[in-house]
C-alpha cells in the first residue's frame, strides 16, 4: 500500500489488495453500512476470491482509502468488470475528491466513468474533466433506499421460492435482460450496465440461496429477485426483474416484500437502489416501506478526442 506524495492535508492510500483495504477502511465502512454497501460487498467478494486462489481479473482492480490527520474520511474503488470500468466513490470532502482526481491523472490512469454518492462523485468527475480538457455529464441519477417497517403489499397468487441449479440459464438470461429493460423503462437508450456473470458464477449464487423466483399458481416462473451477501449486517436487494409480458401484476412488490421479510427476520438491514427516472420502481418500493438514504449518480467524462464511457453501479 502506497500513499500519494502530494496528498496534504489528505493522504490517499492506494492498494490492489482487497484484504489490505478492508483492514484499513473496515471500521469506516461499518459506521454507515447502508451507505457503504456497494464497496463493502464488492470488497468482501474480492477478499473471498483471493483467499480461494481465484485469478485476479485483467481489468483495473484497486481501492483507495482517504485519510485526514490519520482518520479515514472517505474511500473509493475501481473494480467494475464492465467498460469503462467506472470508479465507485463514497462520500468524502470535496477537496479530497479533487485531490483524488489529480492523483489519478498523475498516475496516467484514464477515467471516463464515475459512479457514487453526491456531491463527491460529481466533484471528482468534474475535476477529472477539467484536467483533461473534457466535460462531465450525468447519465443516470440513482437513489439508495433502506427498508424500515415492511408494509405488506396486496396479495398476489403464487409463491416465492429459491432458484434451483437447473435454472442457471433462466437466471443468466434475466440478469442480461434487466440492463436493457431498465434503461428502456427509464426512457434511456442503450443498456443499464450490470454484471456480466458466467455460468459458474451464477451457479454459485444459486447454491448460496441468493437468487429467488416468483412462481404463479400454474407453476410458471414469472419474476426474479436476487440479493447480495450481507456485509456489516446489511443485505442489498437486486436485481429485480419481471419480463415485459408479466408486468403490472404485482409480482415485483410481492417478491421484494417476501425476500425482504426473510432477510429482516434473519437480523439483516435491507437496502436497494432505484433509478430516479423510473417512476414505477420508486413508487412500489416506497409503498413497501423503503425510505431514501442518499442520492447518487453515474457520470461520463468525454475527453477532447470524443471518447466516453457509460458507467453503472
GIHU-V120044 format. One record per backbone hydrogen bond with DSSP energy under -0.5 kcal/mol. NH is the residue of the N-H (numbers start at 1). CO is the residue of the C=O. Records with the same first field share a line. If there is no record, write none. Layout:
NH = CO ; CO
//
This chain:
2 = 14
4 = 12
7 = 4
10 = 7
11 = 67
12 = 10
13 = 11 ; 65
14 = 2 ; 12
15 = 63
18 = 16
21 = 17
22 = 18
23 = 19
24 = 20
25 = 21
26 = 22
29 = 25
30 = 26
31 = 27 ; 28
32 = 28 ; 29
33 = 30
36 = 32
37 = 34
40 = 36
41 = 37
42 = 38
43 = 39
44 = 40
45 = 41
46 = 42
47 = 43
48 = 44
49 = 45
50 = 46
51 = 47
52 = 48
53 = 50
54 = 49
62 = 78
63 = 15
64 = 76
65 = 13
66 = 74
67 = 11 ; 65
68 = 71
69 = 9
71 = 68
73 = 66
74 = 66
76 = 64
77 = 88
78 = 62
80 = 86
85 = 82
87 = 113
88 = 77
89 = 115
90 = 75
97 = 93
98 = 94
99 = 95
100 = 96
101 = 97
102 = 98
103 = 99
104 = 100
105 = 101
106 = 102
107 = 103
108 = 105
109 = 104
110 = 108
114 = 299
115 = 87
116 = 297
117 = 89
118 = 295
121 = 117
123 = 119
124 = 120
125 = 121
126 = 122
127 = 123
128 = 124
129 = 125
130 = 126
131 = 127
132 = 128
133 = 129
134 = 129
135 = 302
137 = 300
139 = 298
140 = 298
142 = 140 ; 296
143 = 274
144 = 294
145 = 272
146 = 291
147 = 270
148 = 289
150 = 148
151 = 288
152 = 150
159 = 215
161 = 213
163 = 211
167 = 164
168 = 165
171 = 167
172 = 168
173 = 169
174 = 170
175 = 171
176 = 172
177 = 173
178 = 174
179 = 175
180 = 176
181 = 177
182 = 178
183 = 179
184 = 180
185 = 181
186 = 182
187 = 184
188 = 183
192 = 179
193 = 191
197 = 195
202 = 198
203 = 199
204 = 200
205 = 201
206 = 202
207 = 203
208 = 204
209 = 206
210 = 205
212 = 210 ; 225
213 = 161
214 = 223
215 = 159 ; 213
216 = 220
219 = 216
222 = 214 ; 220
223 = 214
224 = 241
225 = 212
226 = 239
227 = 210
228 = 236
231 = 234
234 = 231
235 = 269
237 = 235 ; 271
238 = 226
241 = 224
246 = 243
247 = 244
249 = 246
254 = 250
255 = 251
256 = 252
257 = 253
258 = 254
259 = 255
260 = 256
261 = 257
262 = 258
263 = 259
264 = 260
265 = 261
266 = 262
267 = 264
268 = 263
269 = 233
271 = 235
272 = 145
273 = 237
274 = 143
276 = 141 ; 274
278 = 275
279 = 277
282 = 278
283 = 279
284 = 280
285 = 281
286 = 282
287 = 283
288 = 284
289 = 285 ; 286
290 = 285
291 = 146
293 = 144
294 = 144
296 = 142
297 = 116
298 = 140
299 = 114 ; 297
300 = 137
301 = 112
302 = 135 ; 300
303 = 301 ; 307
304 = 132
306 = 303
309 = 112
311 = 309
//
